[in-house]
Amino acid sequence: MEYVKLGRTGLDVSRLSLGCMSYGEPSLGSHTWTLPEDESRPFIKRALELGVNFFDTANVYSLGSSEEIVGRALRDFADRDEVVIATKVWGVMREGPNGRGLSRKAIMTEIDNSLRRLGTDYVDLYQIHRFDPHTPLEETLEALHDVVKAGKARYLGASSMYAWQFAKALHTADAHGWTRFVTMQNHYNLIYREEEREMLPLCLDEGVGVIPWSPLARGRLTREPDAVTARTKDDAFGEGLYASTEAADQAVIAEVGRIARERGVPRAQVALAWVASRPGVVAPIVGATKPQHLEDAVAALELTLSADEVAALEKPYEPHRIAGQ
């Protein structure tokens, strides 16, 4: 496993991050396809064996169950000082007017709840899950700065938003001397490349590390467009992100399949190799619910696509509506 700096920080992370949304009690939250604890732990253990030290979850995943499962597994299988734990705040965690968002009250409540569930004194990367237009940006940024100064988080990150919003957040933090965001976790893959217009150039210019979510387009890049899985039957958010019947998307998926056949590798390796090689990308966030998922993800880091292959993968793409924010 190769390790790289997370943006302009001194923190070393593996070139892959294990996304832990798939690990959580199925009876909690809206993701009925998640794996319960006894089925989740082998994937976390295997990721560690493969050299992955970067684990990404969120308070809202299975209503906190994901954080509990990840925290217990990492306590049992890893040295806390050697792993990088990332979680997020913003989503709905309880009923009531202050049960979500990025107010000072919500942030201070949720960081303590996340630490309790994870069973740790601090998280390495505390991320805002989305932009909160209902809270003054200054309130959010100062609260996050105080979380860092209290020793409850080492670094701050952001997730899907417009580039102008992220630029404003970086500028505001700098103007006040507050801790700035060091990562952007955005929606980016071969059939959703709108981030290339503004967000990725901004991150490159500001030295922000990019850690894309859904690098395999929720599995769509790993199978035929009409394939059905347990997750596709119960993933309303995913359905809102992609329209797999679009001709351009099908053409991209077909190119992934063609190159995979010619290379003699699974489609997942081709699609992930492309994302991992893009400028500014530090560590794509991959989910794993089958043994081959982790093996393919690690193998993808060793796969170098030729210029002709990259051109063939990118040529069919057509502009998409903004999705995932």
C-alpha positions as CSV (number, residue, x, y, z in Angstrom):
1,M,0.0,0.0,0.0
2,E,1.2,3.5,-0.9
3,Y,0.8,6.3,1.6
4,V,0.5,10.0,0.6
5,K,0.0,13.3,2.4
6,L,-3.6,14.4,2.9
7,G,-3.6,17.7,1.0
8,R,-1.0,20.1,2.4
9,T,-1.1,18.5,5.8
10,G,1.6,16.3,7.3
11,L,-0.8,13.4,7.8
12,D,-0.1,10.2,5.9
13,V,-3.1,8.2,4.6
14,S,-3.4,5.2,2.4
15,R,-4.2,5.7,-1.3
16,L,-7.6,4.2,-0.5
17,S,-10.1,5.0,2.2
18,L,-12.6,2.4,3.3
19,G,-16.1,3.9,3.2
20,C,-18.1,2.5,6.1
21,M,-21.7,3.5,5.1
22,S,-22.3,-0.2,4.3
23,Y,-21.6,-1.2,7.9
24,G,-24.5,-0.7,10.2
25,E,-27.5,-2.4,11.7
26,P,-30.1,-2.8,8.9
27,S,-33.0,-2.0,11.2
28,L,-31.6,1.5,11.9
29,G,-31.9,4.3,9.4
30,S,-33.0,4.0,5.8
31,H,-30.3,1.7,4.5
32,T,-31.8,-1.8,4.8
33,W,-28.9,-3.3,2.7
34,T,-26.2,-2.5,5.3
35,L,-24.2,-5.3,7.0
36,P,-24.7,-6.0,10.7
37,E,-21.7,-6.0,13.0
38,D,-20.7,-9.6,12.7
39,E,-20.6,-9.4,8.9
40,S,-18.9,-6.0,8.9
41,R,-15.9,-6.7,11.0
42,P,-14.1,-9.0,8.6
43,F,-14.0,-6.3,6.0
44,I,-12.5,-3.8,8.4
45,K,-10.0,-6.3,9.5
46,R,-9.1,-7.2,5.9
47,A,-8.7,-3.6,4.9
48,L,-6.2,-3.2,7.7
49,E,-4.3,-6.3,6.6
50,L,-4.1,-4.7,3.1
51,G,-2.6,-1.6,4.5
52,V,-5.6,0.7,4.5
53,N,-5.3,3.1,7.4
54,F,-8.1,5.6,6.4
55,F,-11.7,4.9,7.5
56,D,-14.6,7.1,6.6
57,T,-18.0,7.1,8.3
58,A,-20.7,9.6,9.4
59,N,-22.9,10.2,12.4
60,V,-26.0,9.7,10.2
61,Y,-25.0,6.3,8.7
62,S,-27.5,3.8,10.2
63,L,-28.2,6.4,12.9
64,G,-24.8,6.1,14.5
65,S,-24.6,2.3,14.3
66,S,-21.8,2.6,11.7
67,E,-19.7,4.6,14.0
68,E,-20.2,2.1,16.8
69,I,-19.3,-0.8,14.6
70,V,-16.2,0.9,13.1
71,G,-15.1,2.1,16.5
72,R,-15.2,-1.3,18.1
73,A,-13.5,-3.0,15.2
74,L,-10.7,-0.6,15.1
75,R,-10.1,-0.8,18.8
76,D,-9.9,-4.6,18.5
77,F,-7.8,-4.8,15.3
78,A,-5.7,-1.7,15.1
79,D,-3.5,0.7,17.0
80,R,-5.4,4.0,17.4
81,D,-2.3,6.1,16.7
82,E,-1.8,4.3,13.3
83,V,-5.3,4.7,11.9
84,V,-7.1,7.8,10.5
85,I,-10.7,8.0,11.5
86,A,-13.0,10.4,9.6
87,T,-16.6,11.1,10.4
88,K,-19.2,13.7,9.4
89,V,-21.9,16.0,10.8
90,W,-24.9,17.7,9.3
91,G,-27.6,15.0,8.7
92,V,-30.8,14.4,10.7
93,M,-29.9,12.6,14.0
94,R,-33.0,13.2,16.0
95,E,-36.4,14.9,15.9
96,G,-36.7,18.5,16.8
97,P,-35.5,21.8,15.4
98,N,-31.8,21.3,16.4
99,G,-31.4,17.7,15.5
100,R,-29.5,18.4,12.3
101,G,-27.5,21.1,10.5
102,L,-24.3,23.0,11.3
103,S,-25.2,25.3,14.1
104,R,-22.9,25.7,17.0
105,K,-25.3,23.7,19.1
106,A,-25.6,20.9,16.6
107,I,-21.8,20.6,16.0
108,M,-20.9,20.6,19.7
109,T,-23.6,18.0,20.5
110,E,-22.8,15.7,17.5
111,I,-19.0,15.7,17.9
112,D,-19.4,14.4,21.5
113,N,-22.0,11.8,20.3
114,S,-19.6,10.7,17.5
115,L,-16.7,10.3,19.9
116,R,-18.8,8.3,22.3
117,R,-20.0,5.9,19.6
118,L,-16.5,5.6,18.1
119,G,-15.0,5.0,21.5
120,T,-12.2,7.5,21.0
121,D,-11.1,10.8,22.4
122,Y,-10.7,12.4,19.0
123,V,-11.3,11.9,15.3
124,D,-8.6,12.6,12.8
125,L,-10.8,14.3,10.2
126,Y,-14.2,15.9,11.1
127,Q,-16.2,16.8,8.0
128,I,-19.3,18.8,7.3
129,H,-21.5,16.3,5.3
130,R,-23.1,19.1,3.2
131,F,-23.3,22.9,3.2
132,D,-25.9,24.4,5.6
133,P,-27.5,27.4,4.0
134,H,-29.6,28.0,7.2
135,T,-26.7,28.7,9.5
136,P,-24.3,31.6,9.2
137,L,-21.0,30.3,7.8
138,E,-19.0,32.2,10.4
139,E,-20.9,30.3,13.2
140,T,-20.2,27.0,11.6
141,L,-16.5,27.7,11.0
142,E,-15.8,29.1,14.5
143,A,-17.6,26.1,16.1
144,L,-15.5,23.7,14.0
145,H,-12.3,25.6,14.9
146,D,-13.2,25.3,18.6
147,V,-13.7,21.5,18.1
148,V,-10.1,21.3,16.8
149,K,-8.7,23.5,19.6
150,A,-10.5,21.4,22.2
151,G,-8.5,18.4,20.8
152,K,-11.6,16.6,19.6
153,A,-10.6,16.7,16.0
154,R,-7.2,16.9,14.3
155,Y,-8.3,18.2,10.9
156,L,-11.4,19.5,9.2
157,G,-12.9,18.5,5.9
158,A,-15.9,19.4,3.7
159,S,-18.1,17.5,1.4
160,S,-20.3,18.1,-1.7
161,M,-21.1,21.7,-2.3
162,Y,-20.7,24.4,-5.0
163,A,-17.2,25.6,-5.6
164,W,-18.2,29.2,-4.7
165,Q,-19.4,28.0,-1.3
166,F,-16.2,26.1,-0.6
167,A,-14.1,29.1,-1.8
168,K,-16.0,31.4,0.6
169,A,-15.5,28.9,3.5
170,L,-11.7,28.8,2.9
171,H,-11.5,32.6,2.6
172,T,-13.6,33.2,5.7
173,A,-11.5,30.8,7.8
174,D,-8.3,32.4,6.7
175,A,-9.7,35.9,7.4
176,H,-10.5,35.0,11.0
177,G,-7.5,32.8,11.7
178,W,-9.7,29.7,12.1
179,T,-8.8,26.2,11.1
180,R,-9.4,25.7,7.4
181,F,-10.7,22.7,5.6
182,V,-8.0,20.4,4.3
183,T,-10.1,17.9,2.3
184,M,-13.0,17.9,-0.1
185,Q,-15.1,14.7,-0.2
186,N,-17.0,15.1,-3.4
187,H,-19.1,13.1,-5.9
188,Y,-16.7,12.1,-8.8
189,N,-16.5,9.2,-11.1
190,L,-16.4,8.3,-14.8
191,I,-20.2,9.0,-15.3
192,Y,-20.2,12.1,-13.1
193,R,-17.4,14.5,-13.9
194,E,-19.0,17.9,-13.2
195,E,-16.5,18.5,-10.5
196,E,-13.8,19.0,-13.1
197,R,-15.3,22.4,-14.0
198,E,-14.6,24.3,-10.8
199,M,-14.2,22.2,-7.7
200,L,-11.2,20.2,-8.7
201,P,-9.2,23.2,-10.0
202,L,-10.1,25.1,-6.8
203,C,-8.8,22.2,-4.7
204,L,-5.6,21.9,-6.7
205,D,-5.0,25.7,-6.3
206,E,-5.7,25.7,-2.6
207,G,-3.8,22.4,-1.8
208,V,-7.0,20.7,-0.6
209,G,-6.9,16.9,-0.8
210,V,-9.7,15.3,-2.8
211,I,-11.3,12.1,-1.4
212,P,-14.1,11.3,-3.8
213,W,-17.2,9.4,-2.8
214,S,-18.9,6.9,-5.1
215,P,-15.9,6.5,-7.3
216,L,-17.6,3.4,-8.9
217,A,-20.9,5.2,-9.3
218,R,-22.6,3.0,-6.6
219,G,-21.4,0.0,-8.6
220,R,-22.9,1.0,-11.9
221,L,-19.4,1.1,-13.4
222,T,-18.8,-2.5,-12.4
223,R,-21.7,-4.2,-14.2
224,E,-24.1,-4.0,-17.1
225,P,-26.6,-1.0,-17.0
226,D,-29.6,-3.3,-16.5
227,A,-28.1,-5.4,-13.7
228,V,-30.1,-5.4,-10.4
229,T,-28.6,-5.8,-6.9
230,A,-30.0,-5.7,-3.4
231,R,-28.8,-2.2,-3.0
232,T,-30.3,-0.9,-6.3
233,K,-33.7,-2.1,-5.1
234,D,-33.5,0.1,-2.0
235,D,-31.3,3.1,-2.7
236,A,-33.5,6.1,-3.5
237,F,-30.5,8.5,-3.1
238,G,-28.5,6.5,-5.6
239,E,-31.3,6.4,-8.1
240,G,-31.4,10.2,-7.9
241,L,-27.8,10.5,-8.7
242,Y,-27.7,8.4,-11.9
243,A,-29.9,7.5,-14.9
244,S,-28.3,4.4,-16.2
245,T,-30.4,4.4,-19.3
246,E,-28.7,7.5,-20.6
247,A,-26.9,6.7,-23.8
248,A,-23.7,8.5,-22.8
249,D,-23.5,6.8,-19.5
250,Q,-24.0,3.4,-21.2
251,A,-21.2,4.2,-23.6
252,V,-18.8,5.0,-20.8
253,I,-19.8,1.8,-19.0
254,A,-19.3,-0.2,-22.2
255,E,-15.8,1.3,-22.6
256,V,-15.0,0.2,-19.0
257,G,-16.1,-3.3,-19.9
258,R,-14.1,-3.4,-23.1
259,I,-10.9,-2.2,-21.5
260,A,-11.4,-4.6,-18.6
261,R,-11.8,-7.5,-20.9
262,E,-8.7,-6.6,-22.9
263,R,-6.7,-6.2,-19.7
264,G,-8.1,-9.3,-18.1
265,V,-9.2,-7.5,-15.0
266,P,-12.5,-6.7,-13.3
267,R,-14.3,-3.6,-14.4
268,A,-14.0,-2.1,-10.9
269,Q,-10.2,-2.0,-11.3
270,V,-10.4,0.0,-14.5
271,A,-13.0,2.5,-13.2
272,L,-11.1,3.0,-9.9
273,A,-7.7,3.3,-11.6
274,W,-9.1,6.2,-13.6
275,V,-10.4,8.0,-10.5
276,A,-7.2,7.4,-8.5
277,S,-5.0,8.9,-11.3
278,R,-6.9,12.1,-11.6
279,P,-5.1,15.3,-10.5
280,G,-5.7,16.3,-6.9
281,V,-7.3,12.9,-5.9
282,V,-5.6,11.6,-2.8
283,A,-7.7,8.6,-1.7
284,P,-11.0,7.5,-3.3
285,I,-13.5,6.2,-0.8
286,V,-14.6,2.7,-1.6
287,G,-17.2,0.5,0.0
288,A,-16.8,-3.2,0.4
289,T,-19.5,-5.8,1.0
290,K,-18.0,-8.7,-0.8
291,P,-14.4,-10.1,-0.4
292,Q,-13.4,-9.2,-4.0
293,H,-14.3,-5.5,-3.5
294,L,-11.3,-4.8,-1.3
295,E,-8.9,-6.9,-3.4
296,D,-10.0,-5.2,-6.6
297,A,-9.7,-1.8,-5.0
298,V,-6.1,-2.4,-3.9
299,A,-5.2,-4.0,-7.2
300,A,-6.5,-0.9,-9.0
301,L,-3.8,1.2,-7.5
302,E,-1.3,-0.9,-9.5
303,L,-3.2,-0.5,-12.8
304,T,-1.8,2.2,-15.1
305,L,-4.1,3.2,-17.9
306,S,-2.6,4.3,-21.2
307,A,-3.4,7.7,-22.7
308,D,-5.5,6.0,-25.4
309,E,-7.5,4.1,-22.7
310,V,-8.1,7.2,-20.7
311,A,-9.2,9.0,-23.9
312,A,-11.6,6.2,-24.7
313,L,-13.1,6.2,-21.2
314,E,-13.6,10.0,-21.2
315,K,-14.8,10.6,-24.8
316,P,-18.5,9.5,-24.5
317,Y,-19.1,11.7,-21.4
318,E,-21.8,14.3,-21.7
319,P,-22.6,17.1,-19.2
320,H,-24.9,16.1,-16.3
321,R,-27.1,18.0,-14.0
322,I,-25.6,18.7,-10.6
323,A,-26.2,15.8,-8.3
324,G,-25.2,14.8,-4.8
325,Q,-25.3,18.2,-3.1
